[in-house]
Amino acid sequence: MDAIKLLRAGHYQTRDLLEDLCDTDMDARQVRSDLLAQITESLEAHARIENEIFFPAFEDVAEREGDLALVHEAVEESRVITELLLPDLQDADIASEVFGARAKVLRDLVEHHILEREAALFPRVRKLMSGPERDLLGEMLLQRKQELLGENVPS
């Protein structure tokens, strides 16, 4: 599977979960809890495969300074999402307005992350990596994601 398609699918899956979370109200404690668990798992696995595999592979083929700036910005966005906003959301009372507000801020930043990857980084990856290279990278990303999620990895 193409690395960009795999990452894009992860982006949209997480965005959809966050949309569902933002559509809940304070009385939906169990739904919020279940969605938060799924979002946490999705975001953490996605950030790990980007940081461990995808971004270093892109850095290896980067041709210009702007390419590296794209990676550094993406890494920082990922850090803010997984190390600052997500823990803040997890610490909020799930039945509070604060939880809802934090969920919306997290959703907005994830949406921003998606738009920037789509508009700037992914086109550069397509230009600098061949289809077979992206497919190989995608397989590596998928295998690592499955490991992180405790799924069976095909041999």
Backbone bond lengths (Angstrom), bond angles and torsions (degrees), N, CA, C in turn:
res aa  C-N    CA-C-N  psi(-1)  N-CA   C-N-CA  omega(-1)  CA-C   N-CA-C  phi
1 M - - - 1.460 - - 1.523 108.87 -
2 D 1.283 115.84 137.49 1.458 122.62 177.99 1.536 109.46 -59.79
3 A 1.334 116.05 133.93 1.466 121.80 -178.20 1.523 111.60 -57.66
4 I 1.309 116.96 -39.68 1.465 120.20 -178.88 1.525 109.92 -66.04
5 K 1.316 117.30 -42.04 1.466 120.07 179.18 1.526 110.88 -63.88
6 L 1.319 116.47 -39.67 1.459 120.17 179.13 1.526 111.19 -64.64
7 L 1.325 116.66 -46.30 1.463 120.37 179.79 1.527 110.69 -66.21
8 R 1.313 116.34 -40.44 1.464 120.34 178.83 1.531 109.89 -61.21
9 A 1.319 117.21 -43.20 1.474 120.38 178.84 1.532 110.48 -61.47
10 G 1.327 117.09 -40.68 1.464 120.49 176.90 1.514 111.98 -64.41
11 H 1.323 116.01 -40.22 1.470 120.15 177.59 1.523 110.63 -59.17
12 Y 1.319 116.05 -50.12 1.460 119.76 -174.58 1.524 111.83 -70.91
13 Q 1.320 117.04 -33.59 1.463 119.66 176.32 1.528 109.98 -62.24
14 T 1.328 116.28 -46.38 1.460 120.39 -179.79 1.525 110.72 -66.57
15 R 1.309 116.88 -41.97 1.464 120.11 178.45 1.524 110.98 -59.79
16 D 1.325 116.67 -42.70 1.465 120.38 179.56 1.526 111.40 -64.75
17 L 1.321 116.93 -40.59 1.471 120.30 176.97 1.527 110.64 -62.75
18 L 1.329 116.18 -41.88 1.463 120.00 178.75 1.527 111.01 -66.06
19 E 1.321 117.48 -37.69 1.476 120.49 175.42 1.522 109.86 -60.70
20 D 1.332 115.61 -45.28 1.464 119.35 178.52 1.528 110.73 -60.71
21 L 1.318 116.85 -41.78 1.465 121.23 179.75 1.527 110.10 -63.67
22 C 1.300 117.35 -43.70 1.469 121.00 -178.90 1.526 112.06 -67.72
23 D 1.314 117.15 -21.42 1.464 121.11 178.55 1.528 112.83 -83.05
24 T 1.329 117.85 -6.25 1.461 120.48 179.85 1.516 110.34 -83.23
25 D 1.331 114.73 163.85 1.461 118.88 174.11 1.527 109.03 -115.65
26 M 1.313 115.02 178.86 1.462 120.27 -173.75 1.524 113.22 -64.41
27 D 1.320 118.11 -19.04 1.465 121.38 -179.45 1.532 112.80 -82.66
28 A 1.298 117.09 -11.68 1.469 121.53 -175.51 1.531 110.56 -90.99
29 R 1.303 116.55 55.20 1.468 121.68 -174.52 1.535 112.36 -56.99
30 Q 1.325 117.38 -50.27 1.464 120.13 -176.38 1.525 111.33 -67.61
31 V 1.312 116.68 -40.74 1.471 120.24 178.38 1.522 109.26 -62.52
32 R 1.333 116.82 -46.12 1.459 120.54 178.24 1.522 111.26 -60.13
33 S 1.312 115.84 -43.24 1.463 119.74 -179.63 1.529 111.35 -62.67
34 D 1.328 116.14 -44.89 1.470 120.64 179.86 1.530 111.08 -64.47
35 L 1.330 116.59 -44.29 1.461 119.82 178.89 1.520 111.58 -64.89
36 L 1.321 117.16 -40.74 1.463 120.09 178.90 1.526 110.94 -61.59
37 A 1.321 117.55 -39.84 1.467 120.33 177.70 1.532 110.68 -62.59
38 Q 1.332 116.84 -43.30 1.460 120.47 179.28 1.527 111.46 -66.23
39 I 1.310 116.44 -41.50 1.465 121.36 179.66 1.518 110.42 -64.23
40 T 1.312 116.40 -44.12 1.460 120.96 179.70 1.522 110.37 -59.71
41 E 1.312 116.48 -48.95 1.462 120.90 179.86 1.532 110.67 -60.73
42 S 1.308 116.34 -44.85 1.456 121.49 -178.03 1.529 111.60 -65.12
43 L 1.328 116.53 -49.08 1.468 120.21 -178.72 1.520 112.19 -63.67
44 E 1.315 116.38 -44.05 1.461 119.15 -177.45 1.524 111.42 -66.14
45 A 1.328 117.52 -43.24 1.470 120.05 178.48 1.519 110.55 -65.48
46 H 1.324 116.24 -43.16 1.464 120.26 -179.12 1.529 111.06 -62.10
47 A 1.309 116.49 -46.13 1.469 120.13 -179.98 1.522 110.79 -62.42
48 R 1.315 117.17 -40.02 1.461 119.95 -179.87 1.524 111.86 -63.92
49 I 1.336 117.70 -44.88 1.467 117.97 -177.92 1.527 111.06 -69.46
50 E 1.324 116.53 -34.18 1.464 118.58 175.36 1.525 110.39 -64.00
51 N 1.321 116.31 -50.89 1.462 120.99 -174.62 1.525 113.44 -70.86
52 E 1.317 117.32 -36.49 1.467 120.84 -177.24 1.528 112.96 -81.40
53 I 1.322 117.55 -33.84 1.465 120.05 -169.94 1.532 112.94 -123.66
54 F 1.330 116.83 -55.22 1.462 120.02 -171.13 1.522 113.06 -65.98
55 F 1.326 117.29 -53.16 1.462 119.39 -177.36 1.528 112.48 -63.25
56 P 1.338 119.03 -43.40 1.478 117.41 176.59 1.529 113.02 -61.88
57 A 1.336 117.36 -37.02 1.471 119.86 178.37 1.523 110.47 -64.66
58 F 1.322 116.63 -39.72 1.465 119.65 178.17 1.532 110.30 -67.92
59 E 1.316 117.34 -40.78 1.465 120.12 178.32 1.529 110.80 -58.71
60 D 1.334 116.67 -34.82 1.471 120.59 -179.79 1.528 112.74 -64.35
61 V 1.328 117.30 -27.92 1.466 119.82 -178.20 1.531 112.47 -107.12
62 A 1.317 116.62 -0.38 1.463 120.66 -178.15 1.522 110.25 -57.66
63 E 1.326 115.25 137.62 1.460 120.76 -177.42 1.516 113.43 -107.41
64 R 1.302 116.48 -22.59 1.461 118.40 -174.31 1.525 109.89 -138.59
65 E 1.300 114.86 162.44 1.458 121.29 -178.36 1.528 111.73 -57.32
66 G 1.308 117.19 -37.50 1.459 121.35 179.59 1.514 113.00 -60.46
67 D 1.334 116.58 -31.15 1.461 120.25 177.21 1.523 110.28 -62.79
68 L 1.307 116.38 -44.96 1.463 120.22 -179.95 1.519 111.03 -66.81
69 A 1.322 117.21 -34.44 1.464 120.49 177.56 1.534 109.96 -62.92
70 L 1.337 116.97 -38.21 1.460 120.33 177.12 1.522 111.20 -60.30
71 V 1.322 115.96 -42.14 1.462 120.45 -179.86 1.520 110.45 -67.01
72 H 1.314 116.88 -46.22 1.470 119.61 -177.57 1.525 111.21 -62.28
73 E 1.317 117.02 -40.26 1.460 119.86 177.65 1.528 110.86 -65.06
74 A 1.320 116.72 -42.46 1.465 120.53 179.82 1.530 111.05 -63.82
75 V 1.317 117.09 -40.48 1.462 121.05 178.66 1.531 109.95 -63.12
76 E 1.320 116.84 -42.09 1.469 120.07 -179.93 1.523 111.32 -68.06
77 E 1.323 117.58 -39.81 1.462 119.57 175.95 1.521 110.35 -61.06
78 S 1.304 115.99 -43.18 1.457 121.08 179.23 1.527 110.62 -61.36
79 R 1.326 116.55 -41.64 1.462 121.10 179.32 1.524 110.62 -64.17
80 V 1.316 116.99 -43.78 1.467 120.28 179.40 1.532 110.00 -62.23
81 I 1.311 116.31 -41.83 1.461 120.96 -179.23 1.522 111.06 -64.83
82 T 1.329 117.19 -52.54 1.464 120.38 -171.44 1.533 114.33 -84.99
83 E 1.329 117.06 -27.81 1.463 118.67 -175.83 1.526 114.04 -103.00
84 L 1.318 117.75 -17.40 1.466 119.90 -178.33 1.529 112.02 -117.32
85 L 1.323 117.18 -60.88 1.461 119.77 -174.42 1.525 113.26 -70.41
86 L 1.317 117.77 -45.29 1.463 120.15 -179.12 1.523 111.47 -61.65
87 P 1.336 119.56 -48.05 1.478 118.74 176.88 1.532 112.67 -60.87
88 D 1.332 117.64 -36.96 1.467 120.12 176.42 1.531 110.79 -61.94
89 L 1.319 116.92 -41.90 1.456 120.88 178.05 1.526 110.01 -64.29
90 Q 1.322 117.05 -43.49 1.462 120.91 -179.86 1.530 111.87 -63.62
91 D 1.324 116.93 -30.78 1.464 121.28 -178.96 1.525 113.29 -80.71
92 A 1.318 118.05 -16.27 1.465 121.00 -178.44 1.522 110.49 -75.91
93 D 1.316 115.73 149.28 1.461 121.47 173.64 1.522 107.84 -63.37
94 I 1.309 116.05 120.67 1.458 121.80 -172.99 1.532 112.85 -60.97
95 A 1.323 116.81 -21.52 1.463 121.20 -179.32 1.525 111.99 -101.35
96 S 1.326 116.74 24.57 1.464 119.43 -176.65 1.520 112.09 -113.02
97 E 1.330 114.75 162.19 1.455 120.57 174.27 1.525 110.65 -67.87
98 V 1.330 116.34 -30.60 1.472 120.56 177.59 1.522 109.62 -60.47
99 F 1.327 117.27 -42.92 1.460 120.80 177.81 1.522 110.28 -57.58
100 G 1.329 116.63 -47.77 1.460 120.43 179.19 1.513 112.33 -60.14
101 A 1.317 116.73 -41.89 1.465 120.52 179.83 1.528 110.46 -65.82
102 R 1.319 117.03 -43.15 1.464 119.91 179.37 1.516 111.22 -65.77
103 A 1.313 116.99 -36.91 1.469 120.28 177.25 1.527 110.21 -61.72
104 K 1.330 117.10 -40.22 1.462 120.56 179.99 1.526 111.91 -68.19
105 V 1.311 117.28 -38.07 1.467 120.20 177.17 1.529 109.92 -65.56
106 L 1.319 116.93 -42.61 1.463 120.54 177.65 1.526 110.02 -62.37
107 R 1.322 117.08 -44.74 1.469 120.71 178.24 1.528 110.77 -58.37
108 D 1.326 116.58 -44.08 1.464 120.56 -178.44 1.527 111.48 -63.53
109 L 1.318 117.49 -40.92 1.462 119.62 179.69 1.532 111.14 -70.39
110 V 1.312 117.36 -37.82 1.471 120.23 175.89 1.530 109.09 -63.05
111 E 1.309 117.58 -41.93 1.470 120.84 177.72 1.531 110.77 -61.62
112 H 1.324 116.26 -42.72 1.468 120.59 176.84 1.531 110.21 -60.83
113 H 1.323 116.66 -44.11 1.475 122.38 178.75 1.539 109.30 -58.25
114 I 1.312 116.55 -45.68 1.470 120.73 -179.65 1.527 110.77 -61.73
115 L 1.315 116.47 -48.59 1.465 120.28 -177.55 1.526 111.54 -61.08
116 E 1.317 117.00 -41.66 1.466 119.44 179.25 1.520 112.10 -68.23
117 R 1.317 118.29 -38.72 1.468 119.93 178.06 1.518 109.67 -64.67
118 E 1.334 116.70 -42.39 1.460 121.30 -179.15 1.528 111.99 -65.63
119 A 1.323 116.80 -40.86 1.461 121.14 -173.58 1.523 113.58 -82.82
120 A 1.318 117.66 -32.72 1.462 119.17 -171.50 1.528 114.05 -119.06
121 L 1.303 117.56 -53.97 1.469 119.93 -172.08 1.533 112.52 -74.50
122 F 1.314 117.60 -49.44 1.466 119.39 -175.85 1.530 112.86 -61.20
123 P 1.328 119.60 -40.20 1.462 118.33 176.14 1.538 112.67 -61.26
124 R 1.320 116.73 -36.67 1.471 119.52 177.43 1.530 110.58 -67.49
125 V 1.303 117.47 -39.24 1.463 120.67 177.50 1.522 109.54 -62.12
126 R 1.326 117.13 -44.92 1.470 120.55 178.49 1.520 111.47 -59.78
127 K 1.320 116.32 -37.11 1.463 119.95 -178.98 1.526 111.70 -72.48
128 L 1.318 117.12 -37.76 1.465 121.25 -172.04 1.528 114.69 -93.67
129 M 1.328 117.54 -16.11 1.468 120.74 -179.23 1.525 109.52 -123.18
130 S 1.305 115.50 136.53 1.461 120.22 177.42 1.534 109.91 -72.20
131 G 1.324 114.96 165.31 1.466 120.00 176.48 1.522 112.67 -55.12
132 P 1.349 118.48 -48.61 1.463 119.37 178.26 1.541 113.01 -61.83
133 E 1.321 116.69 -35.54 1.469 119.28 177.09 1.535 110.57 -65.23
134 R 1.327 116.25 -41.86 1.468 120.12 178.66 1.522 110.89 -67.63
135 D 1.329 117.09 -34.84 1.466 120.44 177.52 1.523 110.97 -65.96
136 L 1.317 117.07 -43.77 1.468 120.96 177.89 1.520 110.34 -62.79
137 L 1.312 116.32 -44.40 1.456 121.26 177.78 1.532 110.16 -61.89
138 G 1.317 116.90 -40.82 1.459 121.32 177.96 1.516 112.33 -61.54
139 E 1.312 116.52 -39.64 1.471 120.27 177.30 1.526 110.86 -63.82
140 M 1.319 116.26 -40.52 1.467 120.35 177.74 1.530 110.50 -64.13
141 L 1.322 116.10 -43.24 1.465 120.56 178.92 1.524 110.83 -63.10
142 L 1.325 116.31 -44.82 1.461 120.90 -179.18 1.528 111.00 -62.77
143 Q 1.318 116.76 -44.81 1.461 119.74 -179.77 1.528 110.74 -61.50
144 R 1.321 117.08 -44.60 1.468 120.32 179.99 1.528 111.12 -66.31
145 K 1.324 116.91 -39.58 1.464 120.20 178.43 1.519 110.31 -62.61
146 Q 1.314 116.90 -42.74 1.462 120.50 178.46 1.531 110.63 -62.90
147 E 1.325 116.64 -39.75 1.468 119.65 176.45 1.523 110.65 -60.95
148 L 1.319 116.69 -46.19 1.461 121.38 -178.16 1.521 111.97 -64.31
149 L 1.323 116.42 -35.14 1.465 120.78 -178.47 1.526 112.25 -88.82
150 G 1.328 116.74 -0.32 1.458 120.49 178.76 1.506 113.38 70.36
151 E 1.316 115.64 25.51 1.474 119.94 178.83 1.517 109.25 -88.81
152 N 1.323 115.13 159.55 1.458 119.60 176.80 1.511 110.00 -68.53
153 V 1.315 115.63 127.88 1.452 121.33 179.19 1.520 107.51 -96.13
154 P 1.345 117.79 123.16 1.464 119.52 178.66 1.523 110.78 -62.31
155 S 1.327 115.49 140.75 1.466 118.83 -179.80 1.499 112.16 -93.03
